Amino acid sequence: ANNDEGRALELYTLNVKLSEALYLSLHALEIALRNRIHFVMSEVDDEGWLLNEANLLVERQRDQVLEATEGLQREGKELTPSRVLAAVSFSFWTSMFAPPYDPLWQTTLHKIGKREDGKGLRRKDFSAPLATIRLLRNRVAHHEPIIYWDLEKHHAKIRELTRWLAPAAAD
């Protein structure tokens, strides 16, 4: 803002309003993604699939589940699948789109959603957009600047992914 305090405040306020406007869409995508992955994985394994380390191919995911379960135990909460599901972060869910998960995508995870035309989805249909969306989500969550992002493009991608996973949530 070139040391213009008034302009800096305007930009900060604009950034807050833009972040606020994106929050609902980001929230809907995160919940739809988590719930759809959980649903299809539960059909193959069971509701406790998340606690089965064999299902978690990325070491960081195993660490995140451990952190979540330890946090729940510290809080004196029972370790139920739904509590663990809610306790792991968005980065955990986006890790399900990493290359090590190709075989699981081919057998199971491709069932998480479909395009409007009914065509199936590939892991790659999610991986690149989710990497950018996760970065945007983290900037929003940590009160960092987003005013120079192409927010219309990113919002459209957020809505598209959400529509693939849970059309009602996209609406």
N, C-alpha and C positions, 0 to 999 in steps of 0.2 A: 504493500500500500504506500510505498515511498515515504514512510514515516508519517503518513497522514492518519492520525488516530481515529478520526471519524470514518474514513474509508475502511480502515482495518476492522472496525466494529461492524460496518455494513457487510463486509466479506465474511466475517465470522458468523454473523446472524444468518446470512444466506446459506452458508455451509451447514449450520444447524438445521435450518428449514429443509434443505435438500436431504440431509441425513434422516430427518424425521419422516419425510415423504417416502423414502426407500425402505424404512424399517418394516412395514407390514409385508411388503413383497419378499424381502429377505427372510423374514420370519416364516412366511408361508412355504417358501422353498425349502428352508432348513427342516421344518417339521414334515413336509411331504416326502422329502428325500429319506429322512430317518425312518419314517413309518413304512414307506414302501420297501426299503431294503430289509427292514425287520420282518415285514409280512412275508416276503418271498423266501427269506432265509429260514424263517420259522416253519414254513411248509416242508422244507427239505430236512432240516435238523429237528429243532423244536424251539419253543419260546426261549430257551436258555442258550441258543446258539452263540450268543455274544460272549458267554463265559467259557466257551470251548476254544482254547488257544489254537487248535488245528485250523479253525476257520479264519484266523487272523494272520495273514501272510506277511504283513509289514510289521517289523519289530516295534515301531513307534505306536502302532495301534494296540499292541499287547500292553505297552507301558501306559497308554491312556486308559485302558480298561482297568488296569491295576490301580492307577491313580483314582479313578472313579469309585472303585469298590472300597479302597482304603478311606476315601472321603466319606462315603456313606456309612462305613463302620464307625468312623470317628464321631459322626453325628448320631450314632446309635440307631440307625435305620436298618431295617431288614433288607438283605440283598435279594431283591426281586428282579426279574428280567426287565420289567418296565422302569424301575428306578435306575438300573445301570444304563439302560437305553437313553434315558433323559440326561444322565450325568456325563456322558461322553460328549466331546466337543464336535463342532462342525468339521474341523480338520480330520477327525476320525472318519466321518462319513465320506468325505471327499477322497480319503485314501482308498476307498473301495473302488476307485476308478483308476488306480495305478496299474501299470503293465503286469505286475505279478498276478493280478486278478483276472487276466484274460480267460483262463480256463473256467473260472467260476462264472464269468459273464456268459460264456458260451453255454453252460449248463443250467444256470439258475438266474443270475442277476439281470439278464436281458428281459426278464418278466416284470421288472419294476414299473414299466410304463410302455406307452407306444405313441407314435406320432398321430396327428389328427387324421392322416390318410390311412391309418391302420398299420403302417409299416413298423417293423420292429426297430429297436434301438441297439446301438453298439456302445461299448465302453467309451470309445473315442467321441461319441456324440455328446458325452457329458464331461470328459476329463478336461479339455481345454477351457470350455466356458466356466466350469466350476473353479478352476484355478484362479481366474480373474475375479469371479464373483466372491470367492473366499477372501481375496485381497480387499475388494471393495467392502465387504461385510466387516472385516476387521478394522478398516479405516473408519467406518461409521461407528462401530462399537467403541473404538478408542479415541473418538472425537478428533480425528485427523482430517485434513483438507480433502475434499472430493470435488470442489467446485470446478476444477479444470478437467474432470473426467467426462467422457461422452456418456452421460447418464441416461439419455434416451435409448441408446444402443444397449447398454447394460441392463436397463430395466426391461426392455423387450426380451432379452435373452433370459432373464430371471423368470419372466412370465411364461416364456416358451417351455423352459425346463419344468416349471411348476405344472403347466398344462399337461405335459407328457405324463407326469407322475400322478397328479390329482386334479383333474379338470375343475372340480368344484372349488378347490382352493385357489386356483388361478382366477376363477370368476369373482 
